[in-house]
Amino acid sequence: MAAGYSFRPRLWALALAAAACAAGIALGNWQSGRADQKRAAAARLERVGVEGEFLPKYTVYLDNKTRRGRPGYEIVTPLRLRSSNSHVLVNRGWVAAGPTRDALPEVPTPAGLVRIEGIALERLPRVLTIRENPGKVRQTLDVDAYAAETGLELEPRVIEQHSAAPDGLVRDWAPHGTGIEKHEAYALQWYSLAALAVVLVIVLSFRKT
């Protein structure tokens, strides 16, 4: 007579499967949330056009910005708006670094009244830094902190410049909203892990009687 099977799960196996399942669901939800955040941020992007005058003495070089494997800087300059007394930070574009870090590359700034067209961003990408001294070269730039530092009345946004200008800067910006597919793929992997934990504990809990 063939031996039968009965469902007799071990407590340690149930506990391990429950922990793995909970972790997989939690991590999957986190990755799904990150994808939703990026999707919402991309949907909120607004094309803008402003007129004003650049203030080159407040220009900041954002360090460690690469293009096609070449190190360089992104150039951020405040623009005094023609329509008001306020200012807005403009990420004007990228310039390659020189052979040494002793001298910054020279970047001409258009003088007089200019029109800038681009995309309004909530902020510049943030980089984790321990502590940074004020200066022309920085790893990151916070709008509120820079307004307090310079005394400029800055709008709570940053314009990523897309319009052409005679400054030699490169403006081949990465598409916004990139990385959504990556987060969705990670979420699927974590949900699959949670499902696999449930399947394994069920299968391995059947034992011969």
N, C-alpha and C positions, 0 to 999 in steps of 0.2 A: 504494500500500500504506500503510495507516494506521501512524503512528508508535507504537512500543511504549514502555513505561515500565519503568524499573528502580529498585530501591531503592538509593539512593546518599546516605546521610545525611552531612552535613557535621559535622566534629568539634566545631566551635564550637556548632552547634545541639544536638548531643547533650549537650555539657557544660552549656549553658544550660537545657535541658529537665530534665537530671538535678538541677541545683541547684534549679530551681523546684519539681520534684516532691518533693524532699527537704524543702524549706522548707514546702510545703503540708502534707505528712504530719506534720511536727514540730509546726506550729502547730495543725493539726487535733487531734492527740493532746493538746496542751496545753489546748485549749478543752474537749475531752471530759473531761480530768482535772478541770478546774475544775467542770464540771457534776456529775461524780461526787462531788467534795468537798462541794458544796452539797447534793446529794441525801442524802449520808451524814449531814451536820450536821443537816438537817431531820428525818431519821429518829431521831436521838439526842435530840431535844427531850423534856424530861421536865416534866410538870405537877407542881408542888409546892405545898405549903401549910405555912407556918411561923408561929410565934408569937414575939413578942418586943417590944422597946421601941426606937423610933428614937432615934438620937443626932444631933439637928439641928445641933449645932455643927460636925459634920464634913460637912455637906451640900456637894455640889459641883454647880455649874451647868455642864453641857456645852453649849458654845456652837455656833452655826451649825447649829441644828436647825430645819428648816422644816416647816410644816404648811399645805397649801393656799396656798403662796407666801408665808406669813407667817414672818418670822424669829422665833426663840425659843430656849429652852433645854430640855434634858432634865435632870430633877432626880434626883440620885443621893445616897442617904442610907444610912449603915450601920445595920443592925438588930442589936441585941444579942439573941441567941437565948435563948428561955426554957429550952430543953432543955439548954443547955451554956453555957460561958463564952466561946464563940466568937461571931463576927459574920459577917454576910453583907451585901454591897452590894445595894441594891434600887434599880433604875431605876424611879422612881415614876411618871413621866409627863412630859408636855410643858406648858410655859407660854409664852405669847407675850412677846416682848421689849417693853420700854417704848418711848416715843417717842425716848429717848436712851439711850446705853449708860452714862451716868453713874450711874444708880441701877438696881439689880437689882429685878425684880418680887418682891413679897413672896409667899412660899408658906408657908401654915400647915402645920405638921407634927403629925399626930395624936399626942397624949400618952398615956402609959401603955401597957398591954399591948394590942397589936393583932395581928390575924391577916392575913397577906398571902398571897394566892394568885396564882400566875402560872406562868411558864415559866423553867426553869433554863437559863442560857446559860453557855458556857465562858468568855466574856469579853465586854466591851463592844466595839463596833466601833472599830477603830483608825484614827486619822487621822495622816497624815504631818506631823510638826512638827519644826522645827529644834531648838528648845530652849524649854521652857516653865517659867515660874516657878510655884512652888506658890501656890495661892490658891483662892478660891471659883469663879472662872470659868476653865475649861480647855477645850481642844480634845478631849482624850482622857483616859482614866483607866485605868491599869494596876493590877490588883488587888495584885500583889506589891509594886510600888513604893509604892502607897498604904498598904499594911500597914506597910512599913518607915518611911514618913514619919510615920504617926500613932501607931504602936505598938500598933494594934489587931490582934488575931488574926482574920484574915479567911479565910473559906472560899474555895477556888479556884473560885468560880463567882459569877455575878451573877443575881439574880432580876428578871425583867421583870414588873412588877406588872400584873395584869389585874383584880384585885378592886377594887371601888369604895371610895372613901375621901373624907371631907369636906375635901379640900385644893384643889379647883378645877383639878386637873391633867387634861390630856387624855391618854387612853390608847388612841388608835386606832392601834395598832402595825401596821406593815407585815407582811404574811404572811411567815413564814420559809420559806426555800427559793426565794424569787423570784429570777429571773435564770437558772434552769436552762435554760429554753427558749432564752434568748438565747445562752448558751454552745453549746448544741446546734446552733443555726442557724449560728453562726460556724464551728463545726467542720465542718459540711456544706459551707460555702463554701470552706474551705481544702482539704478533700479533693477538691472539684470542681475547684479550681485545679490540684491535682496531676494529676488525671486529664486535664484539658484540655491540660496541658503534654505529656503522653505522646502524646495523640491528634494534636496539632499537629505534633510532630516526626516522627511516622510519616507523616502526610499530606504534609508539605512535603519529605520525603526521597525521594518518588517523582518522578523526572525523566524527561523524554523522552529516548529513545535515538536 
